[in-house]
Amino acid sequence: MPQLNPAPWFAILVFSWLVFLTVLPPKILNHSFPNDPTTQSTEKTKPEPWNWPWH
């Protein structure tokens, strides 16, 4: 069973991850999301009682 020399494959792996981690995150973070969450008021609303007829 032939053994592969890990030196070039490890360098390719590290270089590719370095490229992915330096190039892709700024591109992804530049996107704007259409549904930005809005802050809600901190006031608690009183629950309305249900006036259903119980038959």
Biopython code that builds the backbone (N, CA, C, O; Angstrom):
import numpy as np
from Bio.PDB.StructureBuilder import StructureBuilder

atoms = [
    (1, "MET", "N", (0.853, -1.180, 0.000)),
    (1, "MET", "CA", (0.000, 0.000, 0.000)),
    (1, "MET", "C", (0.896, 1.239, 0.000)),
    (1, "MET", "O", (1.712, 1.410, 0.906)),
    (2, "PRO", "N", (0.754, 2.096, -0.999)),
    (2, "PRO", "CA", (1.672, 3.245, -1.073)),
    (2, "PRO", "C", (1.329, 4.294, -0.013)),
    (2, "PRO", "O", (0.164, 4.538, 0.301)),
    (3, "GLN", "N", (2.348, 4.882, 0.504)),
    (3, "GLN", "CA", (2.189, 5.947, 1.494)),
    (3, "GLN", "C", (2.346, 7.290, 0.794)),
    (3, "GLN", "O", (3.265, 7.469, -0.005)),
    (4, "LEU", "N", (1.460, 8.232, 1.085)),
    (4, "LEU", "CA", (1.555, 9.553, 0.485)),
    (4, "LEU", "C", (2.385, 10.458, 1.380)),
    (4, "LEU", "O", (2.330, 10.374, 2.607)),
    (5, "ASN", "N", (3.134, 11.304, 0.750)),
    (5, "ASN", "CA", (3.912, 12.291, 1.492)),
    (5, "ASN", "C", (2.940, 13.373, 1.982)),
    (5, "ASN", "O", (2.325, 14.035, 1.146)),
    (6, "PRO", "N", (2.772, 13.583, 3.284)),
    (6, "PRO", "CA", (1.765, 14.546, 3.775)),
    (6, "PRO", "C", (2.171, 15.999, 3.606)),
    (6, "PRO", "O", (1.338, 16.892, 3.756)),
    (7, "ALA", "N", (3.437, 16.253, 3.296)),
    (7, "ALA", "CA", (3.899, 17.646, 3.249)),
    (7, "ALA", "C", (3.132, 18.488, 2.224)),
    (7, "ALA", "O", (2.630, 19.543, 2.613)),
    (8, "PRO", "N", (2.999, 18.107, 0.943)),
    (8, "PRO", "CA", (2.280, 19.002, 0.028)),
    (8, "PRO", "C", (0.791, 19.074, 0.327)),
    (8, "PRO", "O", (0.182, 20.130, 0.155)),
    (9, "TRP", "N", (0.190, 17.973, 0.771)),
    (9, "TRP", "CA", (-1.248, 17.975, 1.038)),
    (9, "TRP", "C", (-1.583, 18.808, 2.257)),
    (9, "TRP", "O", (-2.609, 19.488, 2.289)),
    (10, "PHE", "N", (-0.727, 18.760, 3.255)),
    (10, "PHE", "CA", (-0.975, 19.582, 4.446)),
    (10, "PHE", "C", (-0.832, 21.062, 4.111)),
    (10, "PHE", "O", (-1.611, 21.882, 4.597)),
    (11, "ALA", "N", (0.148, 21.412, 3.292)),
    (11, "ALA", "CA", (0.326, 22.813, 2.898)),
    (11, "ALA", "C", (-0.871, 23.288, 2.076)),
    (11, "ALA", "O", (-1.331, 24.417, 2.249)),
    (12, "ILE", "N", (-1.372, 22.443, 1.190)),
    (12, "ILE", "CA", (-2.547, 22.809, 0.398)),
    (12, "ILE", "C", (-3.765, 22.989, 1.297)),
    (12, "ILE", "O", (-4.544, 23.925, 1.118)),
    (13, "LEU", "N", (-3.922, 22.097, 2.257)),
    (13, "LEU", "CA", (-5.042, 22.212, 3.197)),
    (13, "LEU", "C", (-4.971, 23.510, 3.994)),
    (13, "LEU", "O", (-5.968, 24.223, 4.102)),
    (14, "VAL", "N", (-3.813, 23.822, 4.548)),
    (14, "VAL", "CA", (-3.666, 25.033, 5.354)),
    (14, "VAL", "C", (-3.859, 26.276, 4.493)),
    (14, "VAL", "O", (-4.523, 27.223, 4.915)),
    (15, "PHE", "N", (-3.290, 26.281, 3.302)),
    (15, "PHE", "CA", (-3.429, 27.445, 2.423)),
    (15, "PHE", "C", (-4.879, 27.653, 1.996)),
    (15, "PHE", "O", (-5.358, 28.787, 1.949)),
    (16, "SER", "N", (-5.575, 26.568, 1.687)),
    (16, "SER", "CA", (-6.969, 26.717, 1.266)),
    (16, "SER", "C", (-7.834, 27.230, 2.419)),
    (16, "SER", "O", (-8.697, 28.080, 2.201)),
    (17, "TRP", "N", (-7.621, 26.732, 3.638)),
    (17, "TRP", "CA", (-8.389, 27.239, 4.776)),
    (17, "TRP", "C", (-8.043, 28.698, 5.072)),
    (17, "TRP", "O", (-8.908, 29.479, 5.468)),
    (18, "LEU", "N", (-6.786, 29.056, 4.879)),
    (18, "LEU", "CA", (-6.391, 30.442, 5.083)),
    (18, "LEU", "C", (-7.108, 31.351, 4.089)),
    (18, "LEU", "O", (-7.565, 32.435, 4.450)),
    (19, "VAL", "N", (-7.204, 30.908, 2.845)),
    (19, "VAL", "CA", (-7.922, 31.693, 1.835)),
    (19, "VAL", "C", (-9.402, 31.765, 2.184)),
    (19, "VAL", "O", (-10.001, 32.838, 2.123)),
    (20, "PHE", "N", (-9.995, 30.636, 2.549)),
    (20, "PHE", "CA", (-11.424, 30.642, 2.892)),
    (20, "PHE", "C", (-11.721, 31.551, 4.076)),
    (20, "PHE", "O", (-12.726, 32.261, 4.075)),
    (21, "LEU", "N", (-10.861, 31.535, 5.076)),
    (21, "LEU", "CA", (-11.139, 32.317, 6.276)),
    (21, "LEU", "C", (-10.802, 33.794, 6.132)),
    (21, "LEU", "O", (-11.252, 34.603, 6.944)),
    (22, "THR", "N", (-10.023, 34.169, 5.122)),
    (22, "THR", "CA", (-9.728, 35.590, 4.941)),
    (22, "THR", "C", (-10.566, 36.228, 3.841)),
    (22, "THR", "O", (-10.796, 37.437, 3.873)),
    (23, "VAL", "N", (-11.025, 35.453, 2.876)),
    (23, "VAL", "CA", (-11.759, 36.027, 1.747)),
    (23, "VAL", "C", (-13.267, 35.936, 1.944)),
    (23, "VAL", "O", (-13.977, 36.908, 1.687)),
    (24, "LEU", "N", (-13.762, 34.808, 2.385)),
    (24, "LEU", "CA", (-15.208, 34.601, 2.424)),
    (24, "LEU", "C", (-15.951, 35.360, 3.530)),
    (24, "LEU", "O", (-17.015, 35.905, 3.240)),
    (25, "PRO", "N", (-15.469, 35.433, 4.771)),
    (25, "PRO", "CA", (-16.284, 36.127, 5.788)),
    (25, "PRO", "C", (-16.622, 37.578, 5.459)),
    (25, "PRO", "O", (-17.770, 37.970, 5.663)),
    (26, "PRO", "N", (-15.695, 38.402, 4.961)),
    (26, "PRO", "CA", (-16.134, 39.768, 4.614)),
    (26, "PRO", "C", (-17.179, 39.785, 3.505)),
    (26, "PRO", "O", (-18.079, 40.625, 3.522)),
    (27, "LYS", "N", (-17.077, 38.879, 2.551)),
    (27, "LYS", "CA", (-18.069, 38.833, 1.477)),
    (27, "LYS", "C", (-19.437, 38.443, 2.019)),
    (27, "LYS", "O", (-20.458, 38.985, 1.596)),
    (28, "ILE", "N", (-19.452, 37.512, 2.948)),
    (28, "ILE", "CA", (-20.719, 37.066, 3.518)),
    (28, "ILE", "C", (-21.312, 38.138, 4.424)),
    (28, "ILE", "O", (-22.524, 38.353, 4.421)),
    (29, "LEU", "N", (-20.466, 38.812, 5.197)),
    (29, "LEU", "CA", (-20.977, 39.804, 6.137)),
    (29, "LEU", "C", (-21.418, 41.095, 5.457)),
    (29, "LEU", "O", (-22.099, 41.908, 6.082)),
    (30, "ASN", "N", (-21.053, 41.304, 4.203)),
    (30, "ASN", "CA", (-21.492, 42.504, 3.488)),
    (30, "ASN", "C", (-22.934, 42.417, 3.016)),
    (30, "ASN", "O", (-23.510, 43.431, 2.621)),
    (31, "HIS", "N", (-23.521, 41.247, 3.046)),
    (31, "HIS", "CA", (-24.906, 41.111, 2.611)),
    (31, "HIS", "C", (-25.837, 41.747, 3.631)),
    (31, "HIS", "O", (-25.613, 41.653, 4.838)),
    (32, "SER", "N", (-26.868, 42.387, 3.139)),
    (32, "SER", "CA", (-27.870, 42.955, 4.049)),
    (32, "SER", "C", (-29.074, 42.018, 4.075)),
    (32, "SER", "O", (-29.464, 41.454, 3.053)),
    (33, "PHE", "N", (-29.630, 41.871, 5.219)),
    (33, "PHE", "CA", (-30.767, 40.986, 5.391)),
    (33, "PHE", "C", (-32.046, 41.820, 5.366)),
    (33, "PHE", "O", (-32.121, 42.837, 6.056)),
    (34, "PRO", "N", (-33.047, 41.419, 4.595)),
    (34, "PRO", "CA", (-34.236, 42.254, 4.454)),
    (34, "PRO", "C", (-35.101, 42.309, 5.713)),
    (34, "PRO", "O", (-35.843, 43.272, 5.902)),
    (35, "ASN", "N", (-35.022, 41.319, 6.557)),
    (35, "ASN", "CA", (-35.884, 41.280, 7.736)),
    (35, "ASN", "C", (-35.062, 41.515, 8.995)),
    (35, "ASN", "O", (-34.863, 40.603, 9.798)),
    (36, "ASP", "N", (-34.590, 42.740, 9.161)),
    (36, "ASP", "CA", (-33.841, 43.060, 10.368)),
    (36, "ASP", "C", (-34.797, 43.066, 11.556)),
    (36, "ASP", "O", (-35.907, 43.587, 11.448)),
    (37, "PRO", "N", (-34.391, 42.508, 12.667)),
    (37, "PRO", "CA", (-35.289, 42.497, 13.823)),
    (37, "PRO", "C", (-35.443, 43.904, 14.400)),
    (37, "PRO", "O", (-34.477, 44.661, 14.485)),
    (38, "THR", "N", (-36.645, 44.232, 14.785)),
    (38, "THR", "CA", (-36.900, 45.534, 15.385)),
    (38, "THR", "C", (-37.026, 45.363, 16.888)),
    (38, "THR", "O", (-37.479, 44.325, 17.372)),
    (39, "THR", "N", (-36.630, 46.370, 17.606)),
    (39, "THR", "CA", (-36.727, 46.295, 19.060)),
    (39, "THR", "C", (-38.176, 46.526, 19.471)),
    (39, "THR", "O", (-38.855, 47.408, 18.945)),
    (40, "GLN", "N", (-38.624, 45.733, 20.399)),
    (40, "GLN", "CA", (-39.992, 45.872, 20.872)),
    (40, "GLN", "C", (-39.984, 46.668, 22.161)),
    (40, "GLN", "O", (-38.967, 46.760, 22.849)),
    (41, "SER", "N", (-41.125, 47.237, 22.473)),
    (41, "SER", "CA", (-41.205, 48.021, 23.692)),
    (41, "SER", "C", (-41.105, 47.104, 24.902)),
    (41, "SER", "O", (-41.491, 45.936, 24.852)),
    (42, "THR", "N", (-40.583, 47.655, 25.984)),
    (42, "THR", "CA", (-40.411, 46.852, 27.187)),
    (42, "THR", "C", (-41.647, 46.874, 28.075)),
    (42, "THR", "O", (-41.685, 46.201, 29.105)),
    (43, "GLU", "N", (-42.654, 47.643, 27.682)),
    (43, "GLU", "CA", (-43.890, 47.683, 28.474)),
    (43, "GLU", "C", (-44.616, 46.356, 28.360)),
    (43, "GLU", "O", (-44.726, 45.786, 27.275)),
    (44, "LYS", "N", (-45.102, 45.879, 29.475)),
    (44, "LYS", "CA", (-45.898, 44.660, 29.449)),
    (44, "LYS", "C", (-47.350, 45.025, 29.186)),
    (44, "LYS", "O", (-47.920, 45.892, 29.849)),
    (45, "THR", "N", (-47.925, 44.362, 28.223)),
    (45, "THR", "CA", (-49.330, 44.633, 27.941)),
    (45, "THR", "C", (-50.196, 43.753, 28.827)),
    (45, "THR", "O", (-49.857, 42.607, 29.120)),
    (46, "LYS", "N", (-51.322, 44.318, 29.246)),
    (46, "LYS", "CA", (-52.229, 43.545, 30.077)),
    (46, "LYS", "C", (-52.984, 42.560, 29.197)),
    (46, "LYS", "O", (-53.480, 42.935, 28.134)),
    (47, "PRO", "N", (-53.076, 41.328, 29.618)),
    (47, "PRO", "CA", (-53.833, 40.376, 28.797)),
    (47, "PRO", "C", (-55.324, 40.678, 28.851)),
    (47, "PRO", "O", (-55.878, 40.997, 29.903)),
    (48, "GLU", "N", (-55.938, 40.571, 27.724)),
    (48, "GLU", "CA", (-57.383, 40.779, 27.642)),
    (48, "GLU", "C", (-58.092, 39.503, 28.080)),
    (48, "GLU", "O", (-57.701, 38.413, 27.662)),
    (49, "PRO", "N", (-59.122, 39.616, 28.910)),
    (49, "PRO", "CA", (-59.838, 38.392, 29.288)),
    (49, "PRO", "C", (-60.688, 37.866, 28.122)),
    (49, "PRO", "O", (-61.212, 38.633, 27.315)),
    (50, "TRP", "N", (-60.802, 36.589, 28.064)),
    (50, "TRP", "CA", (-61.632, 35.986, 27.031)),
    (50, "TRP", "C", (-63.070, 35.923, 27.526)),
    (50, "TRP", "O", (-63.350, 35.362, 28.585)),
    (51, "ASN", "N", (-63.949, 36.485, 26.772)),
    (51, "ASN", "CA", (-65.352, 36.380, 27.156)),
    (51, "ASN", "C", (-66.063, 35.469, 26.177)),
    (51, "ASN", "O", (-66.907, 35.898, 25.391)),
    (52, "TRP", "N", (-65.701, 34.213, 26.245)),
    (52, "TRP", "CA", (-66.342, 33.199, 25.433)),
    (52, "TRP", "C", (-67.484, 32.589, 26.231)),
    (52, "TRP", "O", (-67.358, 32.375, 27.437)),
    (53, "PRO", "N", (-68.567, 32.316, 25.582)),
    (53, "PRO", "CA", (-69.635, 31.608, 26.306)),
    (53, "PRO", "C", (-69.244, 30.145, 26.499)),
    (53, "PRO", "O", (-68.937, 29.450, 25.530)),
    (54, "TRP", "N", (-69.253, 29.695, 27.703)),
    (54, "TRP", "CA", (-68.910, 28.299, 27.991)),
    (54, "TRP", "C", (-70.194, 27.487, 28.088)),
    (54, "TRP", "O", (-70.916, 27.582, 29.081)),
    (55, "HIS", "N", (-70.474, 26.710, 27.090)),
    (55, "HIS", "CA", (-71.712, 25.916, 27.079)),
    (55, "HIS", "C", (-71.391, 24.465, 27.272)),
    (55, "HIS", "O", (-72.295, 23.630, 27.293)),
]
sb = StructureBuilder()
sb.init_structure("model")
sb.init_model(0)
sb.init_chain("A")
sb.init_seg("    ")
for serial, (resi, resn, name, xyz) in enumerate(atoms, 1):
    if name == "N":
        sb.init_residue(resn, " ", resi, " ")
    sb.init_atom(name, np.array(xyz, "f"), 0.0, 1.0, " ", f" {name:<3s}", serial, name[0])
structure = sb.get_structure()
